[in-house]
Amino acid sequence: MRIAVLGGDGFVGWPTALHLSDLGHEIHILDNLSRRWIDTELGVQSLTPMDSIQERCRIWHQLTGRKIHFHLLNLATEYERLKSWLAETRPHAVIHFAEQRAAPYSMKTDRHKVYTVNNNTNATHNLLAALVETGIDAHLVHLGTMGVYGYSSVGAPIPEGYLDVQIDTPSGPREQQILYPTRPGSVYHMTKSLDQILFQFYAQNDGLRITDLHQGIVWGTHTDQTRRHEQLINRFDYDGDYGTVLNRFLIQAAIGYPLTVHGTGGQTRAFIHVQDSVRCIELALKDAPAAGDRVHIFNQMTETHRVRDLAELVAKLTGAEVAYLPNPRKEAEENDLIVRNDQFLALGLKPITLAEGLLSEVVEVARKYAHRIDRSRVPAVSAWTKDLAKRVEHDPEGKRLRSVS
Ligand SMILES: NC(=O)c1ccc[n+]([C@@H]2O[C@H](COP(=O)([O-])OP(=O)(O)OC[C@H]3O[C@@H](n4cnc5c(N)ncnc54)[C@H](O)[C@@H]3O)[C@@H](O)[C@H]2O)c1
């Protein structure tokens, strides 16, 4: 298949492009490299040294003889270029990763809120409008998030996208399935909730074939392909905005930094290893909806864990200390989470779990590149409200106090 990977320079997009290229597909990456610019804005860098996207593609070609094409394009602002590219290239599938994906970044300031909404909503809508206009019957696979469901403890398992409801009508109760009501916990999650409505409309109005993957928090760094060459290495975020919880614990452990748990650590979240993430995308591509079908929604996660349990597990594995800090996010202190993921299991996914030795692999990668870490960028200091900002802990290591005494 000819596949467009939008956002293919990113943490999940790059290993997906490699995985699908390895399977023999013709891969085109479209990316505006905004994530690299955000690193510059924040004054951080990927823990792992990332080459330019052109260099990464050159190494892959040298190693395998397979070509990955790169196109520099902003999906949110270059509608006409996107449309022309689609019309010329006519991909059979489009995988859409190209959004600003950090909740803390989306909550930093009003400017970051505006950027995230403009970027994500326009990127998705431009793509949908261009697919309709060019008449390309490509299967669109979008990376959404488990966060659209919200994290209230309703007690019932979270279904895959649709909720069975019973509506009282004058002629008696009627059964119906509706999109699971969204309850976004940040501006970023709100944009993913908006995406869902855009997909629902274009599937129903224009017969676009769309799969929306509600992904859990991705952990790990290597996949079978990124391990093959030092210069194919994946990006690995450790900073307080883009680093995700389990990867941050593993990095913190590797550099002797306390594992920073926010609040009681009673938040339960869904997780997936990056290797399973790329495998799920391969499986979703094979299970495309037909024109006229409603949007296919899969929960792309393999296990759930309470944050403090994860911290204790990593502490036990590595001897790290755990630091309980005020929570900069506005969220429930404690929640339960039961999630259905039957569809991927039925398609043949064999989940990689935390127990499989890969935790130590991540710690080893982090130790290897520990010299690239700026410890002052480790704390998560983006606060959800002005009141919460007053309580944020900027110095979990207590360095400032030590230097005064
Ligand atoms: N990483 C996770 O834990 C996780 C969890 C759930 C869902 N997701 C979703 O998966 C997708 C990929 O996540 P990731 O971790 O690889 O993020 P990432 O930030 O590493 O990659 C996103 C890529 O998209 C590009 N991009 C952003 N806006 C663009 C635009 N307007 N035009 C062109 N390119 C643009 C960026 O430059 C970047 O290379 C995101 O949509 C994210 O919401 C990620």
The ligand as a MOL file (V3000), in Angstrom:
LIG
                    3D

  0  0  0     0  0            999 V3000
M  V30 BEGIN CTAB
M  V30 COUNTS 44 48 0 0 0
M  V30 BEGIN ATOM
M  V30 1 N 2.8350 9.5810 23.0140 0
M  V30 2 C 1.7690 9.1640 23.6790 0
M  V30 3 O 1.8790 8.6660 24.8180 0
M  V30 4 C 0.3960 9.2640 23.0490 0
M  V30 5 C -0.7010 8.7520 23.7690 0
M  V30 6 C -1.9750 8.8410 23.1990 0
M  V30 7 C -2.1410 9.4270 21.9490 0
M  V30 8 N -1.0580 9.9220 21.2760 0 CHG=1
M  V30 9 C -1.2960 10.5480 19.9730 0
M  V30 10 O -0.4520 9.9870 18.9950 0
M  V30 11 C -0.0230 10.9920 18.0720 0
M  V30 12 C 1.4870 10.9710 17.9840 0
M  V30 13 O 2.0430 11.1940 19.2850 0
M  V30 14 P 3.6030 11.3460 19.4790 0
M  V30 15 O 3.8980 11.0160 20.8930 0
M  V30 16 O 4.3020 10.6570 18.3770 0 CHG=-1
M  V30 17 O 3.7340 12.9420 19.3120 0
M  V30 18 P 4.9710 13.8080 18.7270 0
M  V30 19 O 4.7540 15.1990 19.1960 0
M  V30 20 O 6.2590 13.1420 19.0370 0
M  V30 21 O 4.7270 13.7240 17.1450 0
M  V30 22 C 3.7740 14.4880 16.4720 0
M  V30 23 C 4.3810 14.8910 15.1280 0
M  V30 24 O 3.4100 15.6480 14.4010 0
M  V30 25 C 4.0570 16.7790 13.8210 0
M  V30 26 N 3.0420 17.8320 13.6560 0
M  V30 27 C 2.3450 18.4880 14.6270 0
M  V30 28 N 1.5460 19.4120 14.0700 0
M  V30 29 C 1.7110 19.3370 12.7310 0
M  V30 30 C 1.1740 20.0350 11.6260 0
M  V30 31 N 0.2980 21.0400 11.7900 0
M  V30 32 N 1.5750 19.7070 10.3750 0
M  V30 33 C 2.4750 18.7040 10.1900 0
M  V30 34 N 3.0410 18.0110 11.1980 0
M  V30 35 C 2.6610 18.3270 12.4570 0
M  V30 36 C 5.1770 17.1410 14.8020 0
M  V30 37 O 6.2180 17.8690 14.1890 0
M  V30 38 C 5.6260 15.7650 15.2870 0
M  V30 39 O 6.6800 15.2480 14.4960 0
M  V30 40 C -0.5440 12.3250 18.5880 0
M  V30 41 O -1.6390 12.7390 17.8310 0
M  V30 42 C -0.9360 12.0240 20.0150 0
M  V30 43 O -2.0180 12.8090 20.4170 0
M  V30 44 C 0.2140 9.8500 21.8040 0
M  V30 END ATOM
M  V30 BEGIN BOND
M  V30 1 1 1 2
M  V30 2 2 2 3
M  V30 3 1 2 4
M  V30 4 1 4 5
M  V30 5 2 4 44
M  V30 6 2 5 6
M  V30 7 1 6 7
M  V30 8 2 7 8
M  V30 9 1 8 9
M  V30 10 1 8 44
M  V30 11 1 9 10
M  V30 12 1 9 42
M  V30 13 1 10 11
M  V30 14 1 11 12
M  V30 15 1 11 40
M  V30 16 1 12 13
M  V30 17 1 13 14
M  V30 18 2 14 15
M  V30 19 1 14 16
M  V30 20 1 14 17
M  V30 21 1 17 18
M  V30 22 2 18 19
M  V30 23 1 18 20
M  V30 24 1 18 21
M  V30 25 1 21 22
M  V30 26 1 22 23
M  V30 27 1 23 24
M  V30 28 1 23 38
M  V30 29 1 24 25
M  V30 30 1 25 26
M  V30 31 1 25 36
M  V30 32 1 26 27
M  V30 33 1 26 35
M  V30 34 2 27 28
M  V30 35 1 28 29
M  V30 36 1 29 30
M  V30 37 2 29 35
M  V30 38 1 30 31
M  V30 39 2 30 32
M  V30 40 1 32 33
M  V30 41 2 33 34
M  V30 42 1 34 35
M  V30 43 1 36 37
M  V30 44 1 36 38
M  V30 45 1 38 39
M  V30 46 1 40 41
M  V30 47 1 40 42
M  V30 48 1 42 43
M  V30 END BOND
M  V30 END CTAB
M  END
